[in-house]
Each structure stands twice: as C-alpha cells, then as structure tokens.
Amino acid sequence: ALRRQLAEMDASPPDEQRRLVTVLFADLAGFTTLSERMDPEDVRELQHAFFAAMTRPIEAYEGCVEKYIGDAVLAVFGVPQAHEDDPERAVRAALALQEAMAALNERLSRVPSRAGLPGSVSLFSLPLPSLSLRVGVHTGLVISRVEEEGGFVVTGDTVNLAARLQGAAEPGTVLISRDTYRLVAHAFV
C-alpha cells in the first residue's frame, strides 16, 4: 500500500512548485487614453485582435499565457514544461511580438472607420492610430501554482520585475533584465 501511495505522489505533481522561469510582460502604450475615446464594443474588438496577435508568437516559442490584463499579456516560459533555452525562447517571442504588432497595425490601418460606412457592424467607430508595444522580460524564481481549471498562476518578484521592465521600455522595444541577458548573450547582441 505504501508503494502505491508513493507511486501516486510521484505521478501527480504538487499543486505548488518553486520554479526558475522567464516571464514576458507586454503592454500597449497609450491604450488607456485611446480606450477612453472609443466605444466599449470597439475596445473589446481591439483587445480580441491584440490578444490573438500576441498569443500566436508566445505559443510558437512554447510559452504559456498566464493571463490577459486589460491591454497587457503576461506569459511564462518554463511552466508547465521547462526547456533549457526558455530565456532565449522568451526573447525570441518578445521580438516576434513586436513584428506581430506591426502586422496588426498594418491590418488595422486598412479597416475603415464606422463613421465612413454607415450601418457597418464590425468596424471601429474611430480611425485607430498606430499602436505601440512595450515588452519586458526577466528570468528568476517564482512559485507556480496549478489551478483547478488546469491553468497556473506564478507569483514572485520575477513577475513584478518583468512588469517594471515593460514600464521602462520605450514603445516599440523589448527591455530584458541583466539576469536574462546573462543567459541569452550567446544568441543576441
């Protein structure tokens, strides 16, 4: 019976784990001011387009979106599965996010505003300015907790530092921490 219990414990990971991960935090610059002038349905459509465009590169590099926060995306590389090159994957994803943002801007620039086409249902009521993305990336320890729905939550200063780096980044750029850079210096200038 004891062997069976030990085997069950080994088969199911604990609900919380201490993990070394790389956190990517991406946020639209000026979105709050823009959304104040927009219809709520337009804001929702823009958020859906933004989140879809941001999720693809993150998943392509095997990162996981932990959550969407207003106009921001919090992604983690190293949970639920760790790779030895998670920091590199995160930086590559961050650069791909900037490319995806440029492509999204291009696509949105071709969408006429509702003001120009009366009766249209899926177009924005205002012409949209070009949107800029700030991205911060940091590698460090977190506590990862598996949620009942199968998702996860990461907690720790690593998340806070990634968010602060994002806030310090210039629009259209990626800012990484020294800890992350030490791990990716072989691949990036």
Legacy VTK file of the C-alpha trace (Angstrom):
# vtk DataFile Version 3.0
C-alpha trace
ASCII
DATASET POLYDATA
POINTS 189 float
0.000 0.000 0.000
2.854 2.372 0.818
4.494 1.758 -2.574
1.182 2.510 -4.294
0.847 5.796 -2.361
4.422 6.782 -3.221
3.792 5.984 -6.886
0.633 8.148 -6.835
2.562 11.024 -5.243
5.261 10.772 -7.914
2.657 10.628 -10.692
0.870 13.811 -9.640
2.999 16.934 -9.279
2.428 19.094 -6.207
-0.013 21.990 -6.526
2.786 24.483 -5.891
6.346 24.365 -7.127
9.345 26.622 -6.873
10.476 27.132 -10.491
13.058 29.075 -12.440
11.103 30.705 -15.280
11.321 33.558 -17.723
8.422 35.996 -17.555
7.404 38.148 -20.503
5.141 41.139 -19.851
3.783 43.015 -22.888
1.559 46.099 -22.768
0.126 48.507 -25.321
1.477 52.040 -24.944
-1.251 54.682 -24.703
-4.121 52.194 -24.772
-5.894 53.643 -21.719
-6.092 57.088 -23.304
-7.221 55.595 -26.614
-9.884 53.402 -25.000
-11.361 56.410 -23.179
-12.331 57.805 -26.611
-13.609 54.502 -28.006
-16.930 52.734 -27.833
-16.735 49.738 -25.407
-17.549 47.315 -28.241
-14.666 48.728 -30.268
-12.362 48.342 -27.256
-13.419 44.710 -26.948
-12.799 44.067 -30.679
-9.394 45.712 -30.483
-8.473 43.682 -27.385
-9.523 40.444 -29.087
-7.426 41.264 -32.161
-4.474 42.275 -29.963
-4.629 39.185 -27.739
-4.915 36.849 -30.741
-1.917 38.515 -32.399
0.151 38.312 -29.199
-0.759 34.738 -28.288
0.475 33.168 -31.521
4.176 34.108 -31.127
4.168 33.178 -27.442
2.778 29.735 -28.175
5.073 29.307 -31.191
8.041 29.509 -28.782
6.262 27.208 -26.304
5.478 29.857 -23.747
2.161 29.948 -21.901
-0.085 32.948 -21.485
-0.705 33.150 -17.753
-3.243 35.935 -18.090
-4.543 38.873 -20.060
-4.809 42.064 -18.039
-6.710 44.889 -19.754
-4.304 45.655 -22.603
-1.422 43.544 -21.314
-0.257 39.967 -21.699
1.642 38.058 -19.027
3.412 34.991 -20.422
5.685 32.458 -18.774
8.391 30.278 -20.282
9.279 27.275 -18.120
5.795 26.347 -16.892
4.214 23.851 -17.206
7.203 22.368 -19.083
10.741 23.676 -18.739
13.235 23.887 -21.602
16.909 24.641 -21.101
16.581 27.556 -23.546
13.434 29.157 -22.063
15.109 32.587 -21.698
16.098 32.518 -25.384
12.601 31.407 -26.375
11.118 34.277 -24.372
13.355 36.889 -26.011
12.620 35.481 -29.465
8.906 35.580 -28.646
9.239 39.183 -27.439
10.847 40.195 -30.741
8.138 38.277 -32.617
5.518 40.199 -30.620
6.913 43.452 -31.999
6.642 42.025 -35.529
3.086 40.839 -34.796
2.234 44.322 -33.509
3.479 45.878 -36.747
1.391 43.396 -38.748
-1.664 44.133 -36.591
-1.171 47.878 -37.129
-0.974 47.287 -40.859
-4.175 45.222 -40.800
-5.997 47.792 -38.645
-4.901 50.670 -40.883
-6.822 49.068 -43.754
-10.061 48.854 -41.731
-12.249 51.878 -42.489
-13.974 53.508 -39.554
-17.670 53.039 -38.976
-18.059 56.773 -39.492
-17.161 56.280 -43.148
-19.513 53.327 -43.680
-22.943 53.800 -42.070
-24.582 50.590 -40.869
-21.371 48.578 -40.671
-21.255 46.262 -37.662
-17.656 45.040 -37.350
-15.657 48.192 -37.983
-14.311 50.694 -35.463
-16.198 53.921 -34.844
-12.955 55.952 -34.842
-9.891 55.708 -37.055
-7.216 53.948 -34.997
-3.753 55.430 -34.508
-0.731 53.172 -34.852
-0.347 51.161 -31.641
2.990 50.584 -29.890
4.006 47.686 -27.695
6.365 47.704 -24.717
7.821 44.355 -23.635
9.775 43.439 -20.501
11.485 40.079 -19.935
13.032 38.758 -16.711
14.285 35.369 -15.550
14.043 34.326 -11.912
12.381 32.179 -9.286
8.610 32.014 -8.832
6.092 29.879 -7.043
3.938 28.185 -9.661
0.521 27.003 -8.547
-1.693 24.745 -10.614
-5.284 25.966 -10.716
-8.341 23.714 -10.546
-9.223 24.588 -14.176
-5.852 23.235 -15.295
-4.160 26.592 -15.736
-1.476 28.004 -13.484
-0.511 31.149 -11.614
3.029 32.351 -10.977
3.885 34.515 -8.005
7.058 36.291 -7.015
9.214 39.310 -7.638
10.186 37.912 -11.036
6.709 38.827 -12.292
6.941 42.300 -10.741
10.341 42.949 -12.281
9.151 41.898 -15.752
6.246 44.344 -15.372
8.608 47.143 -14.251
10.926 46.456 -17.198
7.936 46.686 -19.528
7.046 50.041 -17.989
10.599 51.307 -18.516
10.820 50.089 -22.117
10.368 52.608 -24.890
7.296 51.988 -27.065
8.186 49.529 -29.805
11.068 47.949 -27.867
11.941 44.943 -25.726
13.818 45.503 -22.456
15.374 42.471 -20.770
16.956 42.137 -17.338
20.635 41.509 -16.731
19.708 38.056 -15.369
18.019 37.172 -18.648
20.810 38.702 -20.723
23.433 36.552 -18.988
21.504 33.502 -20.207
20.976 34.707 -23.797
24.145 36.712 -24.526
25.352 33.913 -26.824
22.324 34.407 -29.079
21.624 38.167 -29.005
23.510 41.438 -29.203
LINES 1 190
189 0 1 2 3 4 5 6 7 8 9 10 11 12 13 14 15 16 17 18 19 20 21 22 23 24 25 26 27 28 29 30 31 32 33 34 35 36 37 38 39 40 41 42 43 44 45 46 47 48 49 50 51 52 53 54 55 56 57 58 59 60 61 62 63 64 65 66 67 68 69 70 71 72 73 74 75 76 77 78 79 80 81 82 83 84 85 86 87 88 89 90 91 92 93 94 95 96 97 98 99 100 101 102 103 104 105 106 107 108 109 110 111 112 113 114 115 116 117 118 119 120 121 122 123 124 125 126 127 128 129 130 131 132 133 134 135 136 137 138 139 140 141 142 143 144 145 146 147 148 149 150 151 152 153 154 155 156 157 158 159 160 161 162 163 164 165 166 167 168 169 170 171 172 173 174 175 176 177 178 179 180 181 182 183 184 185 186 187 188
